[in-house]
Amino acid sequence: MKTILVTGGAGFIGSNLIKKLIDEGHNVTSLDNYSTGTNENEVKKAKYINDDIENIVKLKMRFDVCFHLAAQSRVQPSFDDPQESLFFVSVVPEPQLSPDVFKESDISANASETLTL
């Protein structure tokens, strides 16, 4: 069993991922600002934090794995306001991620390792 963070967990894709992870017996926390996600998508047994990903370093929890799904779901806003879209893409640069948030052994896990939990 792993302790997993899903950013964007109140959205369609995030909520379906959370269902699967819960069914597999993992402890799951969602970090979502509900700008496009909804309370109706919340999955029982998961913990939900209503906050923005720019505050990820303030979490007082440690995670084995993070599935980062918090992002704009449409391309058009990036054309309408590229500066704002750039902010969302780079809001959590790697150096800003506190080593205290993730357990050391899994910080360098690549995508294939992460997906095969």
GUDREN-167620 format. One line per field, with one value per residue (C-alpha): z, y, x; residue in three letters; residue number from 1. Coordinates in steps of 0.5 Angstrom, whole numbers, plus 500, padded with zeros to 3 digits. Layout:
<nodes>
Z Z, ...;
Y Y, ...;
X X, ...;
residuo ALA, ...;
num NUM, ...;
</nodes>
This chain:
<nodes>
Z 500, 498, 500, 494, 492, 486, 484, 481, 484, 484, 476, 472, 470, 477, 481, 476, 478, 485, 485, 482, 487, 493, 490, 490, 497, 497, 502, 497, 498, 493, 492, 488, 488, 485, 479, 474, 479, 483, 490, 486, 483, 490, 492, 499, 503, 500, 503, 500, 501, 497, 496, 490, 487, 489, 496, 495, 499, 505, 506, 512, 510, 506, 500, 496, 489, 486, 480, 478, 474, 476, 469, 464, 461, 454, 450, 448, 454, 453, 447, 450, 456, 455, 461, 466, 462, 463, 471, 471, 468, 472, 479, 482, 479, 481, 486, 490, 492, 499, 500, 506, 502, 498, 501, 499, 496, 491, 489, 482, 480, 473, 470, 468, 475, 478, 474, 476, 483;
Y 500, 507, 514, 518, 525, 526, 534, 535, 530, 533, 533, 527, 524, 525, 522, 516, 515, 516, 510, 505, 507, 506, 500, 497, 499, 505, 512, 517, 525, 530, 537, 541, 548, 546, 551, 546, 540, 538, 536, 531, 527, 526, 519, 516, 514, 519, 525, 532, 539, 545, 549, 551, 547, 553, 551, 544, 545, 547, 540, 537, 530, 525, 522, 516, 518, 524, 524, 531, 532, 539, 543, 547, 542, 546, 549, 555, 559, 558, 562, 567, 569, 565, 569, 566, 559, 559, 560, 554, 550, 552, 554, 548, 548, 542, 546, 548, 541, 540, 534, 533, 532, 526, 520, 520, 513, 515, 522, 520, 515, 515, 515, 507, 506, 511, 507, 500, 502;
X 500, 503, 501, 499, 498, 493, 493, 487, 483, 476, 476, 474, 481, 483, 477, 477, 484, 483, 477, 482, 488, 483, 480, 488, 488, 492, 492, 490, 490, 487, 490, 485, 482, 476, 476, 474, 473, 467, 465, 460, 467, 470, 471, 469, 476, 480, 482, 481, 484, 481, 487, 492, 498, 502, 501, 504, 510, 505, 503, 505, 504, 509, 507, 510, 508, 504, 500, 500, 493, 492, 492, 488, 484, 483, 488, 485, 486, 494, 493, 488, 493, 500, 503, 497, 498, 506, 504, 500, 505, 511, 508, 511, 518, 522, 527, 521, 519, 521, 524, 520, 514, 516, 520, 527, 527, 521, 523, 527, 521, 520, 513, 513, 515, 510, 504, 506, 505;
residuo MET, LYS, THR, ILE, LEU, VAL, THR, GLY, GLY, ALA, GLY, PHE, ILE, GLY, SER, ASN, LEU, ILE, LYS, LYS, LEU, ILE, ASP, GLU, GLY, HIS, ASN, VAL, THR, SER, LEU, ASP, ASN, TYR, SER, THR, GLY, THR, ASN, GLU, ASN, GLU, VAL, LYS, LYS, ALA, LYS, TYR, ILE, ASN, ASP, ASP, ILE, GLU, ASN, ILE, VAL, LYS, LEU, LYS, MET, ARG, PHE, ASP, VAL, CYS, PHE, HIS, LEU, ALA, ALA, GLN, SER, ARG, VAL, GLN, PRO, SER, PHE, ASP, ASP, PRO, GLN, GLU, SER, LEU, PHE, PHE, VAL, SER, VAL, VAL, PRO, GLU, PRO, GLN, LEU, SER, PRO, ASP, VAL, PHE, LYS, GLU, SER, ASP, ILE, SER, ALA, ASN, ALA, SER, GLU, THR, LEU, THR, LEU;
num 1, 2, 3, 4, 5, 6, 7, 8, 9, 10, 11, 12, 13, 14, 15, 16, 17, 18, 19, 20, 21, 22, 23, 24, 25, 26, 27, 28, 29, 30, 31, 32, 33, 34, 35, 36, 37, 38, 39, 40, 41, 42, 43, 44, 45, 46, 47, 48, 49, 50, 51, 52, 53, 54, 55, 56, 57, 58, 59, 60, 61, 62, 63, 64, 65, 66, 67, 68, 69, 70, 71, 72, 73, 74, 75, 76, 77, 78, 79, 80, 81, 82, 83, 84, 85, 86, 87, 88, 89, 90, 91, 92, 93, 94, 95, 96, 97, 98, 99, 100, 101, 102, 103, 104, 105, 106, 107, 108, 109, 110, 111, 112, 113, 114, 115, 116, 117;
</nodes>
